[in-house]
Structures are given as structure tokens and as C-alpha cells.
């Protein structure tokens, strides 16, 4: 009976209903603790980290997992760590060496396995591309893998069995400007992708233009490119933001994360005033030197006619003064937002920006948000949406 439930859950991994049906069956057949864990994790997946319910749900799920992890994990996967989501193991973390030495082990594991994180893959790419288990996964995380140029990238993603792949994570993977991204576009993987994370690579504006122009990436709904301590010259600047805004390809994005880049007020203005922003539910532009030049940048956000779907706005580490706070506090769209993250925002510098070469840090000597600015935000009818 358990196998039938797990098969139904695996067939409909995005649907909570088969999981809740299984939880009801567990309740009726003497396993209420497992049933509770499934329900708690399903609820936890529905709330943001800033939701008042999150703390209690997270504490309960951790307590249950600590007490019962071993019997709930997938059996016979020694040397592989397992992560639960919505009540079941959905992600596994394994070394490339383990994968090439145990072919087929993950392919036959029961339940809704969806995500695979591969460690230490650089020396095993050729053999890894032949592992049949890759065909099972919707998400492949190759963070830290060093590719030896565009040909290496093209070879791996052409050879590997990745028919179900929808999400690709290539953080800190030695991607340079647009060459490797163009190579991905040349493979069968690109048109199937819905989510792409290339944070920590020296992609820069050139790479962003590749993403924005290649029609193979038209299916993307989530794009993440965080700076992650990349050199200033290789960050995304206003021109890169403009390429995203003007793209005829990236028109379906619901999540865009450009944290720790350098788009500035000009880049933000182009992004939020683009029709491509109409589907965005999440926009993250923390530490982008917003407010270094003027305090009027918030007017571009609240005045945009294209942010009707927005629910999460991450603005940490930028500069916010009285004018921007007043604009934000009076924004009627806040009523429909889940949160606006303003943690570590700083007071404006005035009209003289810092040298562009500097990295943005909280300890740059500038003042925190003034009491007057905080008071303006707290007087908003939607003050509960602000994370300070």
C-alpha cells in the first residue's frame, strides 16, 4: 500500500493532494507522527520566512525530523545525504565519484526524488554524463564544478541524460562572460529550462545579453545571478539590466534575483518599467547601490505600471531616505505584497556617490536608517509588510 501512495506522489510531485491523502491514511493506520510531519512541511512550504507562522512550523518540523529522520529516509543510499520537502525526500546530495560507482541506485529509489546536488564533479564530468540516474531529476545542482571552457560545457549537456531537467544551478562554475552560456543554448537542455542560477560566475553584462537574446532560454521563469564577490568589472550594470528589460526572449520571468550587482538607479528604472516585469512575483536587488546618487529611486518602483504581480521585494543594503520612505509607505500595492525586505538599508550619502570600484558592505562607515525614516515606514497602513 505504501508503494502505491509513493507512486501516486511521484507521478504528481507538484500536487499536495496525494501527499495529504497519504497523511490521512497514515493517521488511520497507526502512524500519526509521520502524518503530522507531512502536513507541517506542506504548510511550511506555503509561507515565507517572514510569515508569523513560519517560526512555529519550522520548529515543529525540525523537532519531528530530529526524532524520526532515520526511518523516514530512503534506504540503501549510504554515502548520500537526503533532504525533505513537503514531507518526503526530494533532494539528494552525492559526490560525483559515488554516482559513477553506484549507477542506477538513485534511479530506482522510491518516492518523489526531484533534485540532485553533485559535489566534486570537475574531474568526473565525462563519466558523470553517462550515469543513468541523471535522467530522473528535474533539478541538477553543479555548484563549484569547474568547466574547462565552452566545449566542455557543450559536451556535458549534450551527452548527459537530462530529459526531465527543468532547473539548473551552476554557481561558481568558472563560467566566463557569455561563452559557456551560449554553449548551453546550443544543447537540448536549454529549451527545457524553467530556472537557471549562474551566481558567482564572471558572466557580467555580456553573459546577460546572451541570456536575453538566445531564444532557447525563452522558457525561463526564474533567473538568478547574484554577484557573490565577483570583481566590479564583471558585475551586472545598468546596461545588463537594460538587456533584460528589452529582451524579447525573457518575457515569462516570475522571479529575478540580481543581488549584489551594480545596476544602480538607471538599471532599476529600466527593469521595473519594462513589460517584462509584468509577471514578476519576486524581485531581489539587494546591494545594488540604489540610492547612492539620489533618493528618488523608489518613485520608479512605486510608479511602475508593470508590478501588479509582485509579492516579494528584496532591497537590503541599499540607501533609503525620507523621500523614498514616503513613496514606499504610501504604495497601495503593499496591501497585496507578502513582504518588502529592507534589512541593512542605510541612510543616503547625499549627491556624491562613493567610488564605483568599492564593494558594498554594511561596514562602509555610513549611517543606518534614521529614526525619522523608520517612523515614516511604521506609519504606513501596511507597516507589517516591512522587514527591518
C-alpha positions in Angstrom: 0.0 0.0 0.0 2.8 2.4 0.8 4.4 1.8 -2.6 1.1 2.7 -4.3 0.9 6.0 -2.4 4.6 6.8 -3.2 4.0 6.1 -6.8 1.0 8.5 -6.9 3.0 11.2 -5.2 5.9 10.7 -7.6 3.5 10.9 -10.6 2.2 14.3 -9.3 5.1 15.9 -7.4 3.7 19.4 -7.5 0.3 18.4 -6.1 -0.2 18.4 -2.4 -3.3 16.3 -2.6 -1.7 12.9 -2.9 0.6 13.7 0.0 -2.3 14.8 2.2 -4.3 11.6 1.2 -1.3 9.6 2.3 -1.1 11.5 5.6 -4.8 10.7 6.2 -4.1 7.0 5.5 -1.2 7.1 8.0 -3.4 8.6 10.6 -5.9 5.8 10.2 -3.2 3.1 10.2 -1.2 4.0 13.3 1.4 6.5 12.2 0.1 9.9 13.2 3.6 11.3 13.7 4.6 10.7 10.1 1.3 12.2 9.0 1.9 15.3 11.1 5.3 15.8 9.6 3.9 15.7 6.1 1.2 18.2 6.9 3.7 20.5 8.7 6.1 20.6 5.9 3.4 21.2 3.3 2.3 24.2 5.4 5.9 25.4 5.8 6.4 25.4 2.0 3.5 27.8 1.6 4.8 30.5 3.9 7.7 33.0 3.6 10.4 33.2 6.2 8.8 36.4 7.4 5.3 35.0 7.9 4.3 34.9 11.6 3.5 31.2 11.2 7.0 30.3 9.9 8.8 30.1 13.3 6.4 27.6 14.9 6.1 25.5 11.8 9.9 25.4 11.3 10.5 24.5 14.9 8.0 21.7 14.8 9.3 20.2 11.5 12.8 20.3 12.9 11.8 18.6 16.1 10.0 15.8 14.2 12.8 15.4 11.8 15.4 15.2 14.6 13.5 12.4 16.3 12.5 10.4 13.3 14.8 11.1 10.4 16.3 7.6 10.1 13.2 5.6 9.4 11.8 8.3 7.0 14.9 8.5 4.8 15.3 6.4 1.6 17.0 3.1 2.4 20.3 1.7 1.0 21.7 5.1 0.0 24.8 5.1 2.2 27.1 8.0 1.5 24.3 10.2 0.2 22.7 12.9 2.3 18.9 13.4 1.9 16.7 16.5 2.3 13.0 16.5 2.9 10.4 18.8 1.2 6.7 18.7 1.8 7.1 15.5 3.8 9.3 13.4 1.6 12.9 13.1 0.4 13.0 15.3 -2.7 16.7 16.2 -2.8 19.8 14.1 -2.5 23.4 15.3 -2.3 26.1 13.0 -3.6 29.7 13.1 -4.8 30.3 12.6 -8.5 32.6 9.7 -7.5 29.7 8.0 -5.6 27.4 8.4 -8.6 29.7 6.9 -11.1 30.4 4.0 -8.8 26.7 3.3 -8.0 24.9 3.7 -11.3 21.2 3.1 -11.0 20.9 3.5 -7.2 19.0 6.7 -7.4 17.0 5.8 -10.4 15.2 3.0 -8.6 14.7 4.8 -5.2 11.0 5.2 -4.3 9.2 8.5 -3.9 9.4 11.9 -5.4 13.1 12.4 -5.9 13.4 15.7 -7.9 16.7 17.4 -7.1 20.3 16.3 -7.3 23.3 18.2 -5.9 26.6 16.8 -7.2 29.8 17.5 -5.3 33.4 17.4 -6.7 32.2 16.9 -10.2 35.1 18.6 -12.1 37.3 15.5 -12.5 34.3 13.2 -13.3 32.3 15.1 -15.9 32.8 12.7 -18.8 31.8 9.7 -16.6 29.1 11.6 -14.9 27.4 12.4 -18.2 26.9 8.6 -18.7 25.2 8.0 -15.3 21.6 6.9 -16.0 20.3 8.3 -12.7 20.5 11.9 -14.1 17.5 11.2 -16.3 15.3 11.1 -13.2 15.9 14.6 -11.9 14.2 17.9 -12.6 16.9 19.9 -10.9 20.7 19.5 -11.2 23.0 21.5 -8.9 26.6 21.5 -10.1 27.7 24.4 -7.8 31.5 24.6 -7.7 32.1 22.5 -10.8 34.9 23.8 -12.9 34.2 23.6 -16.6 37.2 23.8 -19.0 35.6 26.2 -21.4 32.6 26.3 -23.7 33.4 23.0 -25.4 33.4 21.2 -22.1 30.0 22.7 -21.2 28.6 21.8 -24.6 29.8 18.3 -24.4 28.4 17.5 -21.0 25.0 19.0 -21.5 24.7 17.3 -24.9 25.8 13.9 -23.7 24.1 13.7 -20.2 20.7 12.1 -20.0 18.7 15.2 -18.7 15.3 14.7 -20.3 13.4 15.8 -17.2 15.7 18.7 -16.3 13.9 22.0 -15.6 16.2 23.7 -13.1 20.0 24.1 -13.5 22.3 25.6 -10.8 25.8 26.5 -11.9 27.0 28.7 -9.1 30.8 29.4 -9.0 31.4 27.1 -12.0 34.0 29.1 -13.9 31.6 30.5 -16.5 33.2 33.4 -18.3 31.1 36.2 -19.9 28.8 34.6 -22.5 30.8 31.8 -24.0 29.6 29.0 -21.7 26.0 30.3 -21.6 25.9 30.3 -25.4 27.2 26.7 -25.3 24.3 25.7 -23.0 21.9 27.3 -25.5 23.4 25.0 -28.2 22.3 21.9 -26.3 18.9 20.1 -25.9 18.8 21.2 -22.3 18.3 24.9 -22.8 14.7 24.9 -24.2 13.5 22.8 -21.3 14.9 25.0 -18.6 12.5 26.9 -16.4 15.0 28.0 -13.7 18.7 29.0 -14.1 21.2 30.1 -11.4 24.6 31.3 -12.6 25.6 33.2 -9.5 29.3 33.7 -8.6 30.5 33.5 -12.2 32.2 36.2 -14.3 29.2 36.4 -16.6 28.7 40.2 -16.4 26.7 42.3 -18.9 27.9 40.2 -21.8 26.5 37.0 -20.4 23.2 38.6 -19.5 22.9 39.8 -23.1 23.4 36.2 -24.2 20.6 35.0 -21.9 18.4 37.9 -23.1 18.9 37.3 -26.8 19.0 33.5 -27.2 15.5 32.1 -28.0 16.5 28.8 -26.4 16.1 30.4 -23.0 12.6 31.6 -23.7 11.1 29.1 -21.2 12.9 30.6 -18.2 10.6 31.7 -15.4 13.3 32.1 -12.8 16.7 33.7 -13.3 19.3 34.1 -10.5 22.6 35.8 -11.0 24.0 37.1 -7.7 27.4 38.8 -7.6 28.9 36.7 -4.9 32.1 38.8 -4.6 32.8 38.9 -8.3 35.0 41.7 -9.5 33.3 45.0 -10.2 34.0 44.9 -13.9 32.2 41.6 -14.2 29.1 42.5 -12.3 25.7 43.4 -14.0 25.5 47.1 -14.6 22.7 49.3 -15.9 23.3 48.1 -19.5 22.9 44.4 -18.4 19.7 45.3 -16.6 18.6 47.1 -19.8 19.2 44.0 -21.8 16.8 42.1 -19.5 14.3 44.9 -19.8 14.4 44.9 -23.6 14.6 41.2 -24.1 12.2 39.6 -26.5 13.2 36.2 -25.0 12.9 36.6 -21.2 9.2 37.6 -21.2 8.0 34.9 -18.7 10.0 35.6 -15.6 8.2 35.3 -12.3 11.4 35.5 -10.2 14.5 37.7 -10.9 17.4 37.8 -8.4 20.2 40.2 -9.2 21.5 40.5 -5.6 25.0 42.1 -5.0 25.3 43.5 -8.5 25.7 47.1 -9.7 22.6 48.0 -11.7 22.1 51.4 -9.9 19.1 53.6 -10.2 19.3 53.6 -14.0 19.2 49.8 -14.3 16.4 49.5 -11.8 14.3 52.1 -13.7 14.6 50.2 -16.9 13.7 46.9 -15.2 10.6 48.0 -13.4 9.3 50.0 -16.3 9.6 47.1 -18.7 6.6 45.0 -19.8 8.9 42.0 -18.9 8.4 42.9 -15.3 4.6 42.2 -15.5 4.9 38.6 -14.4 7.4 39.1 -11.6 6.3 37.8 -8.2 9.8 38.1 -6.7 12.4 40.8 -7.4 15.7 40.8 -5.4 18.1 43.7 -6.0 19.8 44.0 -2.6 23.2 45.7 -2.5 22.9 47.3 -5.9 24.0 50.8 -4.9 20.4 52.1 -5.2 20.3 55.5 -3.6 24.0 56.3 -3.9 23.2 59.0 -6.4 19.7 60.2 -5.4 16.9 59.4 -3.1 14.3 59.3 -5.8 14.8 55.8 -7.0 11.8 54.4 -5.0 9.5 56.5 -7.2 10.4 54.3 -10.1 9.3 51.2 -8.2 6.0 52.5 -6.8 5.2 54.3 -10.1 5.7 51.3 -12.3 2.6 50.1 -14.1 4.1 46.6 -14.5 4.5 45.3 -10.9 0.9 44.1 -10.3 2.0 40.5 -9.7 4.9 41.4 -7.3 4.7 39.8 -3.9 8.3 39.8 -2.7 10.7 42.7 -3.0 14.2 42.4 -1.6 16.0 45.8 -1.2 18.5 45.0 1.6 21.7 47.0 1.8 20.6 49.9 -0.5 20.1 53.5 0.6 16.7 54.9 1.7 15.9 58.4 2.9 12.8 60.3 3.8 11.6 60.8 0.2 12.0 57.2 -0.7 10.4 56.0 2.6 7.4 58.3 2.0 6.9 56.9 -1.5 7.2 53.3 -0.3 4.9 53.8 2.8 2.1 55.1 0.6 2.3 52.5 -2.1 -1.2 50.9 -2.4 0.3 47.7 -3.9 1.8 46.9 -0.5 -1.6 45.5 0.5 -1.0 42.6 -1.9 2.6 42.1 -1.0 4.0 39.4 1.2 7.0 41.4 2.3 9.5 44.2 1.4 12.9 43.3 2.9 14.7 46.4 4.0 17.3 44.9 6.3 20.7 46.6 6.4 19.4 49.5 4.4 21.5 52.7 5.0 20.9 56.4 5.1 21.6 58.2 1.8 25.0 59.6 1.1 23.7 62.8 -0.5 24.6 63.8 -4.0 28.2 62.5 -4.0 28.4 58.8 -4.8 31.2 56.6 -3.4 33.8 55.4 -6.0 32.2 52.8 -8.2 35.1 50.4 -7.6 34.1 49.9 -3.9 32.3 46.8 -2.8 29.1 47.4 -0.9 29.4 46.5 2.7 27.4 47.3 5.8 30.6 48.5 7.5 31.3 51.2 4.9 31.0 53.9 7.5 27.6 55.2 6.5 24.7 55.6 9.0 21.8 53.1 9.4 18.3 54.2 8.6 17.4 57.2 10.5 14.7 57.2 13.2 12.7 59.6 11.0 12.7 57.1 8.1 11.7 54.2 10.4 8.9 56.3 11.8 7.6 57.1 8.3 7.6 53.4 7.4 5.9 52.4 10.7 3.1 54.9 10.0 2.2 53.1 6.8 -1.2 51.3 6.7 0.9 48.2 5.6 3.8 48.6 8.0 3.6 44.9 8.8 4.9 44.1 5.3 8.3 45.8 6.0 11.2 43.6 7.3 13.6 45.9 9.1 
